[in-house]
């Protein structure tokens, strides 16, 4: 699946998904501001995902 398709689906997602993404971004930006490695490891459906903050244009 192409990245643009995933971005479009996220833009059209229901509120719980948007809330999850907001919490995820908040946690990653907090780690970035405290000089920790800005990444999280999640386990879901037997898959281990590692999500890393690459850049953050917000305040």
N, C-alpha and C positions, 0 to 999 in steps of 0.2 A: 504494500500500500504506500502510495506516495505521501510525502510530508504535507503537501498542500491539501490533500484529502483529509488527513487527520486534523489539520488546523481548521478546515471548514466544518468538520463534525463537532469539534470542540466549540466553535463559535455558535453552533446551533444546539448545543447540549442543554439539557434541563438544569435547573438551578442547583441540585445537589452536586452535579459534576463541576459546575462553575465554582461552588463553594470549596470543593476539594482542591481544585487547582489554585484558588486564592490562598488556602491554608498551606499548600505545598510551596508556593512562591514565597510566602511570608517566612516559613521555616528556613528555606534555603537562603534568603536574604539576611536573616538573623545570623546564620552560621557564617555567611560571608563577612558580615560586619564585625564579628567576634574573632576573625582570623582563623576560624576552623575551616576545614576542607568543606566547601559548600556542596555536599552531596548527601543523598539519602538512599538507603537500601530498603526496598519494599518486597514483600512476598505476597503473591496473588495467584491463585489457581495453580499452585505448584511451580510458579516461575519466580525467580529472583530478579528484580529490576533495580538497576542503579541509576538514579537520576541526579545529574550534576548541573549546577548553575554555571553557565558559561559567561553570561553577561547580564547586567541588570541596568536598565536605563532609568528606573524610577528613583525616588528619593529614599 
